[in-house]
Amino acid sequence: MNGVRVVAILLLVLGLLAFVVPMPHREDHSVNIAGAKIGVETQHSEKLPPAVGGVLLAGGILALVLGARKP
């Protein structure tokens, strides 16, 4: 298996995962007053924008097509 196919398969898998798997995000809203920490920590998950998944999928398909050509 040559390097172009490996990259193409990796891009395809990452593109598919971008549509399905949410990315966790954590924010810390706190204040330190006289050595005491007062605050709130929020945590939520968001999926990547569909355009990112589309670009990854298109790149994977393009790499597969160009890698299949014989020079």
C-alpha positions in Angstrom: 0.0 0.0 0.0 1.6 3.3 -1.0 1.5 6.5 1.0 -1.1 8.2 -1.1 -3.7 5.5 -0.3 -2.9 5.6 3.4 -3.5 9.4 3.5 -6.6 9.0 1.4 -8.1 6.4 3.7 -7.1 8.5 6.7 -8.9 11.6 5.2 -12.0 9.5 4.5 -12.2 8.2 8.0 -11.6 11.6 9.6 -14.3 13.1 7.2 -16.8 10.5 8.3 -16.0 10.9 12.0 -16.4 14.7 11.7 -20.1 14.2 10.9 -20.7 11.8 13.8 -18.4 12.4 16.8 -18.9 15.5 18.9 -15.8 17.4 20.1 -15.8 18.1 23.9 -15.3 21.7 24.9 -14.7 23.0 28.5 -14.7 26.6 29.7 -13.7 27.8 33.2 -15.3 31.0 34.4 -13.7 31.7 37.7 -12.2 34.4 39.8 -9.5 34.2 42.4 -10.2 36.4 45.4 -7.7 36.4 48.3 -6.6 32.9 47.6 -10.2 31.5 47.2 -11.4 30.4 43.8 -15.0 31.2 43.0 -16.4 30.2 39.6 -18.3 27.9 37.3 -16.9 25.3 34.9 -19.1 24.6 31.9 -18.7 21.6 29.6 -20.5 20.9 26.3 -19.9 19.0 23.1 -20.3 20.3 19.5 -19.9 18.6 16.2 -17.5 20.1 13.6 -19.2 22.2 10.9 -20.4 20.0 8.0 -18.1 21.9 5.6 -15.1 20.5 7.5 -16.3 16.9 7.0 -17.1 17.6 3.4 -13.6 19.0 2.7 -12.0 16.0 4.4 -14.2 13.6 2.4 -13.5 15.4 -0.9 -9.7 15.4 -0.2 -9.8 11.6 0.6 -11.7 10.9 -2.6 -9.4 13.1 -4.7 -6.3 11.4 -3.1 -7.8 7.9 -3.9 -8.5 8.9 -7.6 -5.0 10.5 -8.1 -3.3 7.6 -6.3 -5.0 5.1 -8.5 -3.6 6.7 -11.7 -0.6 5.0 -13.1 2.1 7.4 -14.4 
